[in-house]
Amino acid sequence: MATLVAAPLRLVSSAVRALNPLRSRKGGGRDDDVVIEYDDAYEQDQQEFNLSEYEHLAAPFPIVDERDAKTPDAWVKRHPDLVRLTGKHPFNVEAQLPQLIDYGWVSPVNLHFVRNHGAVPVLKWSEHTITVKGNVDKIITVTMDELASMRTITFPCFMACAGNRRKEQNQIKQSIGFNWGPCAVGNTYWTGVPLREVLKKAGVTKPGPGRRFVCFAGPQKELPRSYENQQGGPGSYGSSIDMETALDPSCDVILAIKQNGKELHPDHGYPVRLLLPGYIGGRTVKWLTEIEVTDKESDNFYHFNDNRVLPPMVDAEKANAEKWWFKPEYIINNININGAIAYPWHNEIVDSERKSYTIKGYAYSGGGRKIIRVEISLDGGMAWRLAPFHTKEKPRWAAGSSGDHAKHWCWFLWELDVTVSEMAEAKEIIFRAWDQSQNSMPERPTWNVMGMLNNPWYRVRVHKEGSMLRFEHPTQAGPDKEEGWMVNMANKAGGHLNWGWGGSGTPAAA
């Protein structure tokens, strides 16, 4: 694997910028005294990867699932093991976490989570185009062949749905979202064209008046809900990012055309999707059709009415009546720190006579922040031990630095060897993680009306049944899985915990 030196960051004074304005960036569109300049000759995005060893992980399942036969997606091939969270259609799924973890650091495309709001559009490479418009020097329409002929970059990137682990929230009080378990995740290689280079073709090279945001949208008439005259047109799914992020090379925003070395699967946006490393999946618009440069954020229905974390006292009725959806401070962009335990899995049985066991799981954070600590407790959180963790990723920027410019876009897998006798003495196994900004997972969840970014300590109960140990996770993904210690606790309390933990006052094992 070839490795190049990461792009060096240089501090450039305003006097130097005046002499060489084309090689400087004005932070936030202001006349700052200090700006960051990247030297393209050292871009880490020139790093090469041998994807031949991962191309088998891009293969679709060979046949159409019979459950899709009478839906609009009858032509899409999907893995039958994926857990369907919203019935047959639309397709919203996750893998069983041990199955995904068993593949290792690079996830198979056909076990990567999928979030579809409606039917998968039938798009052809030869016919699909992307229009770049708005406050640009010139409106352009880019064909797929033209896009593919541009310089592409490849790098590994983790993606998570903002609803990962939502079913736990739904045991406290029902949110307006469906029951994601702990596997709304995936870590794959992506190939695409840097967004900044497409914008450059339209004459956009820096922020400025009228050029504060870049809006993205998928096909029109794809979805049932929209605002009149919204960005992207009727029935489109749309969102936006600020111009600074769009143009910053170290943010690695690309128009992706391949995953694990092969063309995108229809569920993942074929023929092209937006990829925003470190962001929630809901901002990475699939089946990308339109890019618009504007002076304000997207006014698309789904930009406002999805992917928000509102305060716990704000329910759906209050949010609608008082227009909480439009308060900018509650938008979700970067994912937060999170993770889960994969082994021991729910209802796994371990003989107590066995000598040792390897506890396994994953951890991640958003915004390029590195996981620096994974901790496991077997005594209710009184004492913690460090779990070794690993990643195959080399930071694409500021390599070797512990600072914020060293971007870590991928998940971290962790393992901890323990004795089975220790597990037999424990009431529960608890996991938490920390990132380089000292963000950590809280002890308890904070409910929100969309059930998003749920990231409390992950707890697995230990039950002693004769000479065997049985393990119980808080929930199991899907509407028909009435299992898990948190589900049982909620049912005992009458259906929801309502912050009282069924009278226990705590999520800890009794």
C-alpha positions as CSV (number, residue, x, y, z in Angstrom):
1,M,0.0,0.0,0.0
2,A,1.5,3.3,-1.1
3,T,1.6,6.1,1.5
4,L,2.2,9.8,0.9
5,V,2.9,12.5,3.4
6,A,-0.2,14.2,4.7
7,A,-0.9,17.7,3.5
8,P,1.1,20.2,5.6
9,L,-0.8,23.0,7.2
10,R,0.8,26.5,6.9
11,L,-0.1,29.7,8.6
12,V,-0.3,32.5,6.1
13,S,-0.3,36.1,7.2
14,S,-2.6,38.6,5.6
15,A,0.5,40.3,4.0
16,V,1.5,37.1,2.2
17,R,-2.1,36.5,1.2
18,A,-2.2,39.9,-0.5
19,L,0.8,38.9,-2.6
20,N,-0.6,35.4,-3.4
21,P,-4.4,35.6,-3.1
22,L,-5.1,32.5,-5.2
23,R,-3.4,30.2,-2.8
24,S,-5.1,31.3,0.4
25,R,-8.5,30.6,2.0
26,K,-10.5,33.2,4.0
27,G,-11.9,31.5,7.0
28,G,-15.7,32.1,7.3
29,G,-15.6,34.6,4.4
30,R,-14.0,37.2,6.6
31,D,-10.7,39.0,6.2
32,D,-8.9,37.0,8.8
33,D,-5.3,37.7,9.7
34,V,-4.5,34.0,9.7
35,V,-5.8,31.4,7.3
36,I,-5.0,27.8,6.5
37,E,-3.4,26.9,3.2
38,Y,-3.1,23.3,1.8
39,D,-0.3,22.4,-0.6
40,D,-1.9,20.2,-3.2
41,A,1.4,18.6,-4.0
42,Y,1.3,16.8,-0.7
43,E,-2.4,15.9,-0.6
44,Q,-3.0,12.7,1.4
45,D,-5.9,12.0,-1.0
46,Q,-3.3,10.7,-3.5
47,Q,-2.9,7.7,-1.2
48,E,-3.4,4.5,-3.2
49,F,-5.3,1.4,-1.9
50,N,-5.3,-2.1,-3.3
51,L,-9.1,-2.7,-3.4
52,S,-8.8,-6.1,-5.1
53,E,-8.9,-7.8,-1.7
54,Y,-12.2,-6.1,-0.9
55,E,-14.0,-6.3,-4.2
56,H,-15.7,-9.5,-3.1
57,L,-17.2,-7.4,-0.3
58,A,-19.0,-5.3,-2.9
59,A,-20.9,-8.1,-4.5
60,P,-24.7,-8.0,-4.2
61,F,-26.6,-11.0,-3.0
62,P,-27.2,-13.1,-6.1
63,I,-31.0,-13.2,-6.1
64,V,-34.0,-10.9,-5.3
65,D,-35.5,-11.6,-1.9
66,E,-39.0,-13.0,-2.2
67,R,-40.2,-10.4,0.3
68,D,-39.5,-7.7,-2.3
69,A,-41.4,-9.4,-5.1
70,K,-44.6,-7.3,-4.8
71,T,-42.9,-4.0,-4.0
72,P,-41.5,-1.3,-6.2
73,D,-38.0,-2.6,-5.3
74,A,-38.7,-6.1,-6.9
75,W,-35.6,-5.6,-9.1
76,V,-33.1,-4.9,-6.2
77,K,-31.0,-7.8,-4.9
78,R,-30.6,-7.8,-1.2
79,H,-29.2,-10.1,1.5
80,P,-32.0,-12.1,3.2
81,D,-30.3,-11.9,6.7
82,L,-30.8,-8.2,7.0
83,V,-33.2,-7.3,9.7
84,R,-36.2,-5.4,8.3
85,L,-37.3,-2.5,10.5
86,T,-40.3,-1.1,8.6
87,G,-41.8,-4.2,7.1
88,K,-41.3,-5.2,3.5
89,H,-41.2,-1.6,2.2
90,P,-39.6,0.9,2.3
91,F,-36.3,-0.9,2.9
92,N,-34.8,0.1,6.2
93,V,-32.4,-2.6,7.5
94,E,-29.4,-3.5,9.6
95,A,-27.3,-6.7,9.9
96,Q,-27.1,-8.7,13.1
97,L,-24.1,-7.1,14.8
98,P,-22.0,-10.3,15.2
99,Q,-22.4,-11.2,11.6
100,L,-21.0,-7.7,10.5
101,I,-18.2,-7.8,13.1
102,D,-17.1,-11.2,11.9
103,Y,-16.2,-9.8,8.6
104,G,-13.7,-7.5,10.3
105,W,-12.7,-3.9,9.7
106,V,-14.1,-3.7,6.2
107,S,-17.9,-4.3,5.9
108,P,-19.6,-6.1,3.1
109,V,-21.8,-3.8,1.1
110,N,-24.7,-6.2,1.3
111,L,-24.7,-6.1,5.1
112,H,-24.2,-2.3,5.4
113,F,-27.2,-0.6,6.9
114,V,-29.8,1.0,4.5
115,R,-32.1,3.9,5.2
116,N,-34.7,4.4,2.4
117,H,-37.6,6.8,2.7
118,G,-39.3,5.3,-0.4
119,A,-38.7,3.2,-3.4
120,V,-35.2,2.9,-5.0
121,P,-35.3,5.0,-8.2
122,V,-34.4,3.2,-11.4
123,L,-31.5,5.2,-12.8
124,K,-29.2,4.5,-15.7
125,W,-25.6,5.5,-15.8
126,S,-25.9,6.6,-19.4
127,E,-28.9,8.9,-18.7
128,H,-28.2,10.3,-15.2
129,T,-26.8,13.8,-14.7
130,I,-26.0,16.2,-11.9
131,T,-27.0,19.9,-12.4
132,V,-24.9,22.5,-10.5
133,K,-26.8,25.7,-10.3
134,G,-27.6,28.7,-8.0
135,N,-25.1,31.4,-7.2
136,V,-22.5,30.0,-9.6
137,D,-20.5,31.6,-12.4
138,K,-22.0,29.2,-14.8
139,I,-24.7,26.5,-14.5
140,I,-23.3,23.1,-15.6
141,T,-24.8,19.7,-16.1
142,V,-22.4,16.8,-15.5
143,T,-23.0,13.3,-17.0
144,M,-21.8,10.2,-15.2
145,D,-19.1,9.6,-17.8
146,E,-17.8,13.2,-17.4
147,L,-17.8,12.8,-13.6
148,A,-16.0,9.5,-13.8
149,S,-13.3,11.0,-16.0
150,M,-12.4,13.5,-13.4
151,R,-9.8,12.9,-10.7
152,T,-11.1,10.4,-8.1
153,I,-9.9,9.6,-4.6
154,T,-10.4,6.5,-2.6
155,F,-10.4,6.2,1.2
156,P,-12.1,4.1,3.9
157,C,-15.0,5.7,5.7
158,F,-17.5,4.7,8.4
159,M,-21.1,5.6,8.2
160,A,-23.9,5.5,10.8
161,C,-27.5,6.4,10.9
162,A,-28.4,9.0,13.4
163,G,-31.0,6.6,14.7
164,N,-28.4,3.9,15.7
165,R,-29.6,2.3,19.0
166,R,-32.9,4.1,18.9
167,K,-34.9,1.1,20.1
168,E,-33.4,1.8,23.6
169,Q,-34.9,5.3,23.5
170,N,-38.3,3.9,22.5
171,Q,-38.4,1.9,25.7
172,I,-38.2,5.1,27.7
173,K,-40.9,6.8,25.7
174,Q,-42.0,6.2,22.1
175,S,-40.2,8.5,19.7
176,I,-41.4,9.3,16.2
177,G,-38.8,6.9,14.7
178,F,-38.6,3.2,14.1
179,N,-36.6,0.6,16.0
180,W,-33.0,0.7,15.0
181,G,-30.8,-1.7,17.0
182,P,-27.0,-1.3,17.5
183,C,-26.0,-2.1,13.9
184,A,-27.1,0.9,11.8
185,V,-23.5,1.1,10.8
186,G,-20.9,0.1,8.1
187,N,-17.3,0.7,7.3
188,T,-16.3,0.5,3.6
189,Y,-14.0,2.0,1.0
190,W,-15.4,4.8,-1.1
191,T,-14.3,6.2,-4.4
192,G,-15.4,9.5,-5.8
193,V,-14.7,13.0,-7.1
194,P,-14.0,15.7,-4.6
195,L,-17.0,18.1,-4.4
196,R,-14.7,21.1,-4.5
197,E,-13.5,20.1,-8.0
198,V,-17.0,19.9,-9.3
199,L,-17.8,23.3,-7.8
200,K,-14.7,24.7,-9.4
201,K,-16.1,23.8,-12.8
202,A,-19.1,26.0,-12.0
203,G,-16.7,28.8,-11.0
204,V,-17.1,28.4,-7.2
205,T,-13.7,28.4,-5.4
206,K,-14.3,30.3,-2.2
207,P,-17.2,31.4,0.2
208,G,-18.6,34.8,-0.3
209,P,-21.9,36.7,-0.5
210,G,-24.6,34.4,-1.9
211,R,-22.2,31.5,-1.5
212,R,-22.7,30.4,2.1
213,F,-24.2,26.9,1.6
214,V,-24.2,24.0,-0.8
215,C,-27.5,22.3,-1.1
216,F,-28.0,18.7,-2.4
217,A,-31.0,16.9,-3.7
218,G,-32.0,13.5,-5.1
219,P,-34.6,12.8,-7.8
220,Q,-37.9,14.7,-7.8
221,K,-41.2,13.0,-7.1
222,E,-39.3,10.3,-5.1
223,L,-41.0,10.9,-1.8
224,P,-44.6,11.9,-0.7
225,R,-43.8,14.9,1.4
226,S,-42.3,18.3,0.4
227,Y,-42.7,22.0,0.8
228,E,-43.9,24.2,-2.0
229,N,-41.0,25.5,-4.1
230,Q,-38.5,23.7,-1.9
231,Q,-34.9,23.2,-2.8
232,G,-34.6,20.1,-5.0
233,G,-38.1,20.3,-6.2
234,P,-41.3,18.4,-5.3
235,G,-40.9,15.0,-3.6
236,S,-37.1,15.2,-3.4
237,Y,-34.8,14.4,-0.5
238,G,-32.5,17.2,0.2
239,S,-30.0,18.7,2.7
240,S,-27.0,21.1,2.8
241,I,-23.6,21.9,4.2
242,D,-21.7,25.1,4.7
243,M,-19.5,26.3,1.9
244,E,-16.4,26.1,4.1
245,T,-16.8,22.4,4.6
246,A,-17.6,21.8,0.9
247,L,-14.3,23.4,-0.2
248,D,-12.0,22.2,2.6
249,P,-9.8,19.4,1.2
250,S,-9.4,18.0,4.7
251,C,-13.1,17.4,5.0
252,D,-13.0,14.9,2.1
253,V,-16.4,15.6,0.7
254,I,-16.9,13.6,-2.4
255,L,-19.4,12.6,-5.0
256,A,-19.1,8.8,-4.6
257,I,-19.4,6.4,-7.5
258,K,-17.9,3.2,-6.0
259,Q,-18.0,1.3,-2.7
260,N,-15.4,-1.3,-1.9
261,G,-14.1,-0.9,-5.5
262,K,-17.3,-1.5,-7.4
263,E,-20.2,0.6,-8.6
264,L,-22.7,1.6,-6.0
265,H,-25.5,-0.8,-5.1
266,P,-28.9,0.7,-5.8
267,D,-29.7,0.9,-2.1
268,H,-26.6,2.9,-1.5
269,G,-27.2,5.5,-4.2
270,Y,-26.3,4.2,-7.6
271,P,-25.0,5.8,-9.8
272,V,-23.8,8.6,-7.5
273,R,-24.3,9.8,-3.9
274,L,-22.8,12.5,-1.7
275,L,-20.3,11.2,1.0
276,L,-19.7,13.4,4.0
277,P,-17.1,11.7,6.3
278,G,-17.9,12.1,10.0
279,Y,-21.5,13.2,9.3
280,I,-24.7,11.3,10.0
281,G,-25.9,9.1,7.1
282,G,-29.0,11.3,6.7
283,R,-26.9,14.2,5.2
284,T,-25.3,11.9,2.6
285,V,-27.9,12.4,-0.2
286,K,-28.3,9.3,-2.4
287,W,-29.1,9.3,-6.1
288,L,-27.7,12.8,-6.3
289,T,-29.3,14.9,-9.0
290,E,-28.9,18.5,-8.1
291,I,-26.3,20.7,-6.4
292,E,-27.3,24.3,-5.6
293,V,-25.1,27.1,-4.2
294,T,-27.1,29.4,-2.0
295,D,-26.9,32.1,0.7
296,K,-28.9,30.0,3.2
297,E,-29.3,26.4,4.2
298,S,-31.5,24.0,2.3
299,D,-35.3,24.5,2.7
300,N,-36.0,21.0,1.7
301,F,-38.7,19.2,3.9
302,Y,-36.3,16.5,5.0
303,H,-33.6,18.9,5.9
304,F,-35.9,20.4,8.5
305,N,-38.1,17.6,9.6
306,D,-35.5,14.9,10.0
307,N,-32.2,14.5,11.8
308,R,-32.7,16.8,14.8
309,V,-32.1,16.3,18.5
310,L,-34.6,18.4,20.5
311,P,-34.6,18.8,24.3
312,P,-36.3,15.9,26.2
313,M,-39.3,18.0,27.2
314,V,-40.2,18.7,23.6
315,D,-42.6,16.1,22.2
316,A,-43.9,16.0,18.6
317,E,-47.0,18.1,19.4
318,K,-44.9,20.8,21.0
319,A,-42.3,20.6,18.2
320,N,-44.9,21.2,15.5
321,A,-46.8,23.9,17.4
322,E,-43.7,25.9,18.3
323,K,-41.7,25.2,15.2
324,W,-38.8,23.6,16.9
325,W,-37.9,21.8,13.7
326,F,-36.6,25.1,12.3
327,K,-34.4,26.1,15.2
328,P,-30.8,25.8,13.7
329,E,-29.1,24.9,17.0
330,Y,-30.8,21.5,17.0
331,I,-29.7,20.2,13.6
332,I,-27.4,17.1,13.5
333,N,-24.4,17.1,11.3
334,N,-21.5,15.2,12.8
335,I,-22.2,11.9,14.5
336,N,-21.5,11.6,18.2
337,I,-19.3,9.1,20.0
338,N,-21.0,5.7,20.3
339,G,-20.5,2.0,20.1
340,A,-21.8,-1.4,21.2
341,I,-20.9,-4.9,22.4
342,A,-21.1,-7.6,19.7
343,Y,-19.8,-10.6,21.7
344,P,-21.3,-12.0,23.8
345,W,-24.4,-11.6,21.7
346,H,-28.0,-11.6,22.8
347,N,-29.0,-15.0,24.3
348,E,-25.5,-16.4,23.7
349,I,-24.7,-19.3,26.0
350,V,-21.3,-19.8,27.5
351,D,-20.3,-22.8,29.7
352,S,-19.1,-21.5,33.1
353,E,-16.4,-24.1,33.1
354,R,-14.8,-22.5,30.2
355,K,-11.6,-20.7,31.1
356,S,-11.6,-17.5,29.0
357,Y,-13.8,-15.4,26.7
358,T,-13.1,-12.5,24.3
359,I,-15.6,-9.7,24.6
360,K,-15.8,-7.8,21.3
361,G,-17.4,-4.7,19.9
362,Y,-17.0,-1.4,18.0
363,A,-16.6,2.3,18.8
364,Y,-16.7,5.4,16.6
365,S,-16.9,9.2,16.8
366,G,-17.7,11.9,14.3
367,G,-16.0,14.9,12.8
368,G,-12.8,13.0,12.2
369,R,-12.2,12.5,16.0
370,K,-10.1,9.5,17.0
371,I,-11.2,7.0,19.6
372,I,-8.5,7.0,22.3
373,R,-10.0,4.8,25.0
374,V,-12.3,1.8,25.2
375,E,-13.3,0.7,28.7
376,I,-15.1,-2.4,30.1
377,S,-16.6,-2.8,33.6
378,L,-17.7,-6.0,35.2
379,D,-18.8,-4.4,38.5
380,G,-21.5,-1.9,37.6
381,G,-19.1,0.9,36.6
382,M,-17.1,1.0,39.9
383,A,-13.9,-0.1,38.2
384,W,-12.9,-0.1,34.5
385,R,-10.3,-1.8,32.4
386,L,-8.9,-0.8,29.1
387,A,-9.8,-2.8,26.1
388,P,-7.3,-3.0,23.2
389,F,-8.7,-1.6,20.0
390,H,-7.5,-1.3,16.4
391,T,-8.0,0.3,13.1
392,K,-6.5,-0.1,9.6
393,E,-6.9,3.5,8.8
394,K,-4.0,6.0,8.5
395,P,-5.1,9.6,9.0
396,R,-5.6,11.3,5.7
397,W,-4.5,14.7,7.0
398,A,-1.8,15.8,9.4
399,A,-0.6,12.2,9.8
400,G,1.2,11.5,13.0
401,S,-0.5,14.5,14.7
402,S,-2.8,14.2,17.7
403,G,-4.6,17.5,16.7
404,D,-7.9,18.0,15.1
405,H,-6.6,18.1,11.5
406,A,-5.7,14.4,11.7
407,K,-8.9,13.1,10.4
408,H,-10.1,9.6,11.5
409,W,-13.1,8.7,9.4
410,C,-13.4,5.0,10.4
411,W,-14.6,2.9,13.2
412,F,-12.4,1.1,15.8
413,L,-12.9,-2.5,16.6
414,W,-12.0,-3.6,20.1
415,E,-11.5,-6.9,22.1
416,L,-10.9,-7.8,25.7
417,D,-10.0,-11.2,27.0
418,V,-11.5,-12.0,30.4
419,T,-11.9,-15.1,32.5
420,V,-15.3,-16.8,32.4
421,S,-15.2,-16.9,36.2
422,E,-15.1,-13.1,36.2
423,M,-18.1,-13.0,33.9
424,A,-19.9,-15.4,36.2
425,E,-19.5,-13.1,39.1
426,A,-20.7,-10.1,37.2
427,K,-24.3,-8.9,36.9
428,E,-23.6,-7.1,33.6
429,I,-20.9,-6.2,31.1
430,I,-20.6,-2.4,30.5
431,F,-18.9,-0.7,27.6
432,R,-18.0,3.0,27.1
433,A,-15.5,4.9,24.9
434,W,-13.7,8.2,24.8
435,D,-12.5,10.3,21.8
436,Q,-9.6,12.7,21.4
437,S,-11.7,15.7,22.4
438,Q,-12.6,13.8,25.6
439,N,-16.1,13.2,24.6
440,S,-17.5,10.1,26.2
441,M,-20.6,8.0,26.4
442,P,-22.9,9.1,29.3
443,E,-24.1,6.6,31.9
444,R,-27.8,7.2,31.1
445,P,-29.7,8.0,27.9
446,T,-31.3,11.4,27.3
447,W,-34.6,10.9,25.5
448,N,-35.5,13.0,22.4
449,V,-38.5,13.0,20.2
450,M,-36.7,11.6,17.2
451,G,-34.7,9.1,19.3
452,M,-31.5,10.1,17.6
453,L,-27.8,10.0,18.7
454,N,-28.6,7.6,21.5
455,N,-25.2,6.7,23.1
456,P,-25.3,5.7,26.8
457,W,-23.1,3.0,28.2
458,Y,-23.9,-0.2,26.5
459,R,-25.0,-2.8,29.0
460,V,-25.3,-6.6,28.6
461,R,-26.9,-8.5,31.5
462,V,-25.3,-11.8,32.7
463,H,-27.7,-14.5,33.8
464,K,-26.6,-17.7,35.6
465,E,-28.6,-20.7,34.5
466,G,-27.2,-23.8,36.0
467,S,-23.7,-24.3,34.8
468,M,-24.3,-21.9,31.9
469,L,-24.1,-18.2,31.5
470,R,-26.7,-16.5,29.3
471,F,-26.3,-12.9,28.1
472,E,-29.0,-10.4,27.4
473,H,-28.7,-7.2,25.4
474,P,-31.0,-4.2,26.0
475,T,-33.0,-4.7,22.9
476,Q,-33.1,-6.5,19.5
477,A,-33.6,-4.6,16.3
478,G,-37.0,-4.5,14.7
479,P,-40.7,-4.1,15.6
480,D,-41.3,-7.8,16.2
481,K,-38.4,-8.5,18.5
482,E,-39.9,-8.3,22.0
483,E,-36.7,-9.3,23.7
484,G,-34.0,-7.7,25.8
485,W,-33.6,-6.5,29.4
486,M,-34.7,-3.0,28.6
487,V,-37.8,-4.2,26.7
488,N,-38.7,-6.5,29.6
489,M,-38.2,-3.7,32.1
490,A,-40.5,-1.4,30.0
491,N,-43.2,-4.0,29.6
492,K,-43.2,-4.6,33.4
493,A,-43.6,-0.9,33.9
494,G,-46.6,-0.8,31.6
495,G,-45.0,-0.2,28.2
496,H,-42.6,2.6,28.8
497,L,-40.0,3.4,31.4
498,N,-40.7,7.2,31.4
499,W,-37.4,8.1,33.0
500,G,-38.2,6.1,36.2
501,W,-36.6,2.9,34.9
502,G,-39.7,0.9,35.9
503,G,-39.4,2.0,39.5
504,S,-35.8,0.9,39.7
505,G,-34.5,4.4,39.3
506,T,-31.5,3.2,37.3
507,P,-30.6,1.2,34.2
508,A,-28.0,-0.7,36.2
509,A,-28.6,-4.4,36.9
510,A,-30.1,-5.1,40.3
